[in-house]
Amino acid sequence: MGNKVSTEGIQLAALEKPVACIDPKFCAQQMVTLVLKEKGFSFSGDDFSIKDPYTDQTYFKVNGKMISLRGKKTFLDVAKEPVFNIQKKLISWRMKQNVFKGDGDKEKATVICERFTWFKPKLTAKFTDINSGERCMLVCKANLMARKCVLYLDRGCKGKENYVIVGDIGSPIMNMANLIMDKQTYYLRIAPGMDMALMTAMVVAFDEKCHDKNK
């Protein structure tokens, strides 16, 4: 199998109508691949960018000084304006991660809820589509043994039969050993019409949950 990532065969079709949780301007016009290096998520003080590895276009930036010891991570656009931030909800039987618009905590976009079974983490995020006003859910299902992670959109929150694939996360080295040792690099593919900011938040939450499980 070598370094082949098993998500390569998944076809990402364009959504009939764009779906936005954080900002409609981040709905991809075509399929986009973003590379996220795990070192950047940590409290290192280093700045880092989230880019398309094929075009070298930057979509989001993180100022290392804006990552707090309490776990707040703020993501900026290319003009260095805050787009969204992620904060852990500490008083909860299951750890949850709040996603707010901008850099504050007044406008909540969604809450990412996490369930971790060994090697098969699952995350969900319910939100209201800015474009249509419809309630939706983004679901992230991972299988670390198979080295794949697929993201589904449930428009209308109708259940599993309504799932549409809107992205996947791949990495030649996606396994538990590398997750523990902070060596993971994620390649996030996003279907046309899907909110890239929300998808990025889901990847960061996925990485965070994997580390929490192994502390």
Contacts in CASP RR format, 6 or more apart in sequence:
PFRMAT RR
TARGET T0000
AUTHOR 0000-0000-0000
METHOD contacts of the structure
MODEL  1
MGNKVSTEGIQLAALEKPVACIDPKFCAQQMVTLVLKEKGFSFSGDDFSI
KDPYTDQTYFKVNGKMISLRGKKTFLDVAKEPVFNIQKKLISWRMKQNVF
KGDGDKEKATVICERFTWFKPKLTAKFTDINSGERCMLVCKANLMARKCV
LYLDRGCKGKENYVIVGDIGSPIMNMANLIMDKQTYYLRIAPGMDMALMT
AMVVAFDEKCHDKNK
2 172 0 8 1.000
3 172 0 8 1.000
3 173 0 8 1.000
4 172 0 8 1.000
5 147 0 8 1.000
5 148 0 8 1.000
5 170 0 8 1.000
5 171 0 8 1.000
5 172 0 8 1.000
5 174 0 8 1.000
5 187 0 8 1.000
6 146 0 8 1.000
6 147 0 8 1.000
6 148 0 8 1.000
7 148 0 8 1.000
7 149 0 8 1.000
7 150 0 8 1.000
7 168 0 8 1.000
7 169 0 8 1.000
7 170 0 8 1.000
7 189 0 8 1.000
10 150 0 8 1.000
10 165 0 8 1.000
10 167 0 8 1.000
10 168 0 8 1.000
10 189 0 8 1.000
11 165 0 8 1.000
12 31 0 8 1.000
12 165 0 8 1.000
12 166 0 8 1.000
12 167 0 8 1.000
12 168 0 8 1.000
12 189 0 8 1.000
12 190 0 8 1.000
12 191 0 8 1.000
12 192 0 8 1.000
13 164 0 8 1.000
13 165 0 8 1.000
13 191 0 8 1.000
14 191 0 8 1.000
14 192 0 8 1.000
14 193 0 8 1.000
15 153 0 8 1.000
15 164 0 8 1.000
15 166 0 8 1.000
15 191 0 8 1.000
15 192 0 8 1.000
15 193 0 8 1.000
15 194 0 8 1.000
17 131 0 8 1.000
17 132 0 8 1.000
17 193 0 8 1.000
18 24 0 8 1.000
18 27 0 8 1.000
18 131 0 8 1.000
18 193 0 8 1.000
18 194 0 8 1.000
18 195 0 8 1.000
19 27 0 8 1.000
19 129 0 8 1.000
19 131 0 8 1.000
19 132 0 8 1.000
19 136 0 8 1.000
19 153 0 8 1.000
19 155 0 8 1.000
19 166 0 8 1.000
19 193 0 8 1.000
19 194 0 8 1.000
19 195 0 8 1.000
20 26 0 8 1.000
20 27 0 8 1.000
20 129 0 8 1.000
20 130 0 8 1.000
20 131 0 8 1.000
20 195 0 8 1.000
20 198 0 8 1.000
21 99 0 8 1.000
21 109 0 8 1.000
21 110 0 8 1.000
21 125 0 8 1.000
21 127 0 8 1.000
21 128 0 8 1.000
21 129 0 8 1.000
21 130 0 8 1.000
21 136 0 8 1.000
21 138 0 8 1.000
21 195 0 8 1.000
21 197 0 8 1.000
21 198 0 8 1.000
22 83 0 8 1.000
22 84 0 8 1.000
22 99 0 8 1.000
22 101 0 8 1.000
22 109 0 8 1.000
22 195 0 8 1.000
22 197 0 8 1.000
22 198 0 8 1.000
22 201 0 8 1.000
23 83 0 8 1.000
23 101 0 8 1.000
23 130 0 8 1.000
23 195 0 8 1.000
23 197 0 8 1.000
24 130 0 8 1.000
24 131 0 8 1.000
24 195 0 8 1.000
26 59 0 8 1.000
26 83 0 8 1.000
26 195 0 8 1.000
26 196 0 8 1.000
26 197 0 8 1.000
26 198 0 8 1.000
27 193 0 8 1.000
27 194 0 8 1.000
27 195 0 8 1.000
27 196 0 8 1.000
28 190 0 8 1.000
28 191 0 8 1.000
28 192 0 8 1.000
28 193 0 8 1.000
28 194 0 8 1.000
28 196 0 8 1.000
29 192 0 8 1.000
29 193 0 8 1.000
30 192 0 8 1.000
31 189 0 8 1.000
31 190 0 8 1.000
31 191 0 8 1.000
31 192 0 8 1.000
32 52 0 8 1.000
32 59 0 8 1.000
32 189 0 8 1.000
32 190 0 8 1.000
32 196 0 8 1.000
33 52 0 8 1.000
33 53 0 8 1.000
33 54 0 8 1.000
33 187 0 8 1.000
33 188 0 8 1.000
33 189 0 8 1.000
33 190 0 8 1.000
34 50 0 8 1.000
34 51 0 8 1.000
34 52 0 8 1.000
34 59 0 8 1.000
34 187 0 8 1.000
34 188 0 8 1.000
34 190 0 8 1.000
34 196 0 8 1.000
34 199 0 8 1.000
34 200 0 8 1.000
35 50 0 8 1.000
35 51 0 8 1.000
35 52 0 8 1.000
35 53 0 8 1.000
35 185 0 8 1.000
35 186 0 8 1.000
35 187 0 8 1.000
35 188 0 8 1.000
36 50 0 8 1.000
36 185 0 8 1.000
36 186 0 8 1.000
36 188 0 8 1.000
36 200 0 8 1.000
36 203 0 8 1.000
36 204 0 8 1.000
36 207 0 8 1.000
37 48 0 8 1.000
37 185 0 8 1.000
37 186 0 8 1.000
38 182 0 8 1.000
38 183 0 8 1.000
38 184 0 8 1.000
38 185 0 8 1.000
38 186 0 8 1.000
38 207 0 8 1.000
39 46 0 8 1.000
39 48 0 8 1.000
39 182 0 8 1.000
40 46 0 8 1.000
40 48 0 8 1.000
40 62 0 8 1.000
40 64 0 8 1.000
41 67 0 8 1.000
41 73 0 8 1.000
41 204 0 8 1.000
41 207 0 8 1.000
41 208 0 8 1.000
42 67 0 8 1.000
42 182 0 8 1.000
43 67 0 8 1.000
43 68 0 8 1.000
43 69 0 8 1.000
43 71 0 8 1.000
44 64 0 8 1.000
44 67 0 8 1.000
45 64 0 8 1.000
45 65 0 8 1.000
45 67 0 8 1.000
46 64 0 8 1.000
47 61 0 8 1.000
47 62 0 8 1.000
47 63 0 8 1.000
47 64 0 8 1.000
48 61 0 8 1.000
48 62 0 8 1.000
48 64 0 8 1.000
49 58 0 8 1.000
49 60 0 8 1.000
49 61 0 8 1.000
49 62 0 8 1.000
50 58 0 8 1.000
50 59 0 8 1.000
50 60 0 8 1.000
50 61 0 8 1.000
50 62 0 8 1.000
50 75 0 8 1.000
50 200 0 8 1.000
51 57 0 8 1.000
51 58 0 8 1.000
51 59 0 8 1.000
52 59 0 8 1.000
53 187 0 8 1.000
58 78 0 8 1.000
59 77 0 8 1.000
59 78 0 8 1.000
59 196 0 8 1.000
59 200 0 8 1.000
60 75 0 8 1.000
60 76 0 8 1.000
60 77 0 8 1.000
60 83 0 8 1.000
60 197 0 8 1.000
60 200 0 8 1.000
61 75 0 8 1.000
61 76 0 8 1.000
61 77 0 8 1.000
61 78 0 8 1.000
61 80 0 8 1.000
62 73 0 8 1.000
62 74 0 8 1.000
62 75 0 8 1.000
62 76 0 8 1.000
63 74 0 8 1.000
63 76 0 8 1.000
63 80 0 8 1.000
66 72 0 8 1.000
66 73 0 8 1.000
66 74 0 8 1.000
66 103 0 8 1.000
67 73 0 8 1.000
67 74 0 8 1.000
70 87 0 8 1.000
70 88 0 8 1.000
71 86 0 8 1.000
71 87 0 8 1.000
71 88 0 8 1.000
72 85 0 8 1.000
72 86 0 8 1.000
72 87 0 8 1.000
73 85 0 8 1.000
73 86 0 8 1.000
73 204 0 8 1.000
74 82 0 8 1.000
74 84 0 8 1.000
74 85 0 8 1.000
74 102 0 8 1.000
74 103 0 8 1.000
75 82 0 8 1.000
75 83 0 8 1.000
75 84 0 8 1.000
75 85 0 8 1.000
75 86 0 8 1.000
75 197 0 8 1.000
75 200 0 8 1.000
75 201 0 8 1.000
76 82 0 8 1.000
76 83 0 8 1.000
77 83 0 8 1.000
82 102 0 8 1.000
82 103 0 8 1.000
82 104 0 8 1.000
83 101 0 8 1.000
83 102 0 8 1.000
83 197 0 8 1.000
84 99 0 8 1.000
84 100 0 8 1.000
84 101 0 8 1.000
84 102 0 8 1.000
84 109 0 8 1.000
84 197 0 8 1.000
84 201 0 8 1.000
85 99 0 8 1.000
85 100 0 8 1.000
85 102 0 8 1.000
85 103 0 8 1.000
85 104 0 8 1.000
85 105 0 8 1.000
86 97 0 8 1.000
86 98 0 8 1.000
86 99 0 8 1.000
86 100 0 8 1.000
86 112 0 8 1.000
86 201 0 8 1.000
86 204 0 8 1.000
86 205 0 8 1.000
86 208 0 8 1.000
87 97 0 8 1.000
87 98 0 8 1.000
87 100 0 8 1.000
87 105 0 8 1.000
88 95 0 8 1.000
88 96 0 8 1.000
88 97 0 8 1.000
88 98 0 8 1.000
88 208 0 8 1.000
89 95 0 8 1.000
89 96 0 8 1.000
89 97 0 8 1.000
89 98 0 8 1.000
89 111 0 8 1.000
94 113 0 8 1.000
94 114 0 8 1.000
94 115 0 8 1.000
95 114 0 8 1.000
95 209 0 8 1.000
95 212 0 8 1.000
96 111 0 8 1.000
96 112 0 8 1.000
96 113 0 8 1.000
96 114 0 8 1.000
97 111 0 8 1.000
97 112 0 8 1.000
97 114 0 8 1.000
97 205 0 8 1.000
97 208 0 8 1.000
98 105 0 8 1.000
98 108 0 8 1.000
98 111 0 8 1.000
98 112 0 8 1.000
99 108 0 8 1.000
99 109 0 8 1.000
99 110 0 8 1.000
99 111 0 8 1.000
99 112 0 8 1.000
99 125 0 8 1.000
99 198 0 8 1.000
99 201 0 8 1.000
100 106 0 8 1.000
100 107 0 8 1.000
100 108 0 8 1.000
100 109 0 8 1.000
101 107 0 8 1.000
101 108 0 8 1.000
101 109 0 8 1.000
109 127 0 8 1.000
109 198 0 8 1.000
110 125 0 8 1.000
110 126 0 8 1.000
110 127 0 8 1.000
110 138 0 8 1.000
110 198 0 8 1.000
110 201 0 8 1.000
111 125 0 8 1.000
111 126 0 8 1.000
112 123 0 8 1.000
112 124 0 8 1.000
112 125 0 8 1.000
112 201 0 8 1.000
112 202 0 8 1.000
112 205 0 8 1.000
113 123 0 8 1.000
113 124 0 8 1.000
113 125 0 8 1.000
114 121 0 8 1.000
114 122 0 8 1.000
114 123 0 8 1.000
114 205 0 8 1.000
114 209 0 8 1.000
115 121 0 8 1.000
115 122 0 8 1.000
115 123 0 8 1.000
116 122 0 8 1.000
116 209 0 8 1.000
116 210 0 8 1.000
116 213 0 8 1.000
119 143 0 8 1.000
119 144 0 8 1.000
119 145 0 8 1.000
119 176 0 8 1.000
120 141 0 8 1.000
120 142 0 8 1.000
120 143 0 8 1.000
120 144 0 8 1.000
121 140 0 8 1.000
121 142 0 8 1.000
121 144 0 8 1.000
121 206 0 8 1.000
121 209 0 8 1.000
121 210 0 8 1.000
121 213 0 8 1.000
122 139 0 8 1.000
122 140 0 8 1.000
122 141 0 8 1.000
122 142 0 8 1.000
123 139 0 8 1.000
123 140 0 8 1.000
123 202 0 8 1.000
123 205 0 8 1.000
123 206 0 8 1.000
123 209 0 8 1.000
124 137 0 8 1.000
124 138 0 8 1.000
124 139 0 8 1.000
124 140 0 8 1.000
125 137 0 8 1.000
125 138 0 8 1.000
125 198 0 8 1.000
125 201 0 8 1.000
125 202 0 8 1.000
126 135 0 8 1.000
126 136 0 8 1.000
126 137 0 8 1.000
126 157 0 8 1.000
127 135 0 8 1.000
127 136 0 8 1.000
127 137 0 8 1.000
127 138 0 8 1.000
127 198 0 8 1.000
128 134 0 8 1.000
128 135 0 8 1.000
128 136 0 8 1.000
129 135 0 8 1.000
129 136 0 8 1.000
129 155 0 8 1.000
134 155 0 8 1.000
134 156 0 8 1.000
135 156 0 8 1.000
135 157 0 8 1.000
136 153 0 8 1.000
136 154 0 8 1.000
136 155 0 8 1.000
136 156 0 8 1.000
136 157 0 8 1.000
137 153 0 8 1.000
137 154 0 8 1.000
137 156 0 8 1.000
137 157 0 8 1.000
138 151 0 8 1.000
138 152 0 8 1.000
138 153 0 8 1.000
138 154 0 8 1.000
138 166 0 8 1.000
138 198 0 8 1.000
138 199 0 8 1.000
138 202 0 8 1.000
139 151 0 8 1.000
139 152 0 8 1.000
139 153 0 8 1.000
139 154 0 8 1.000
139 163 0 8 1.000
140 149 0 8 1.000
140 150 0 8 1.000
140 151 0 8 1.000
140 152 0 8 1.000
140 169 0 8 1.000
140 202 0 8 1.000
140 206 0 8 1.000
141 149 0 8 1.000
141 150 0 8 1.000
141 151 0 8 1.000
141 152 0 8 1.000
142 148 0 8 1.000
142 149 0 8 1.000
142 150 0 8 1.000
142 169 0 8 1.000
142 206 0 8 1.000
143 149 0 8 1.000
144 174 0 8 1.000
144 175 0 8 1.000
144 176 0 8 1.000
144 179 0 8 1.000
147 170 0 8 1.000
147 171 0 8 1.000
147 174 0 8 1.000
147 175 0 8 1.000
148 168 0 8 1.000
148 169 0 8 1.000
148 170 0 8 1.000
148 174 0 8 1.000
149 168 0 8 1.000
149 169 0 8 1.000
149 170 0 8 1.000
149 174 0 8 1.000
149 206 0 8 1.000
150 165 0 8 1.000
150 167 0 8 1.000
150 168 0 8 1.000
150 169 0 8 1.000
151 165 0 8 1.000
151 166 0 8 1.000
151 167 0 8 1.000
151 168 0 8 1.000
151 169 0 8 1.000
151 199 0 8 1.000
151 202 0 8 1.000
152 163 0 8 1.000
152 164 0 8 1.000
152 165 0 8 1.000
152 166 0 8 1.000
153 163 0 8 1.000
153 164 0 8 1.000
153 165 0 8 1.000
153 166 0 8 1.000
153 194 0 8 1.000
154 160 0 8 1.000
154 162 0 8 1.000
154 163 0 8 1.000
154 164 0 8 1.000
155 162 0 8 1.000
155 164 0 8 1.000
156 162 0 8 1.000
165 191 0 8 1.000
166 190 0 8 1.000
166 191 0 8 1.000
166 194 0 8 1.000
166 199 0 8 1.000
167 188 0 8 1.000
167 189 0 8 1.000
167 190 0 8 1.000
167 191 0 8 1.000
167 194 0 8 1.000
167 199 0 8 1.000
168 188 0 8 1.000
168 189 0 8 1.000
169 186 0 8 1.000
169 187 0 8 1.000
169 188 0 8 1.000
169 189 0 8 1.000
169 203 0 8 1.000
169 206 0 8 1.000
170 186 0 8 1.000
170 187 0 8 1.000
170 188 0 8 1.000
170 189 0 8 1.000
171 184 0 8 1.000
171 185 0 8 1.000
171 186 0 8 1.000
171 187 0 8 1.000
173 183 0 8 1.000
173 184 0 8 1.000
173 185 0 8 1.000
174 184 0 8 1.000
174 186 0 8 1.000
176 210 0 8 1.000
176 214 0 8 1.000
178 184 0 8 1.000
179 207 0 8 1.000
179 210 0 8 1.000
179 211 0 8 1.000
179 214 0 8 1.000
180 211 0 8 1.000
180 214 0 8 1.000
184 207 0 8 1.000
186 203 0 8 1.000
186 207 0 8 1.000
188 199 0 8 1.000
188 200 0 8 1.000
188 203 0 8 1.000
190 196 0 8 1.000
190 199 0 8 1.000
END
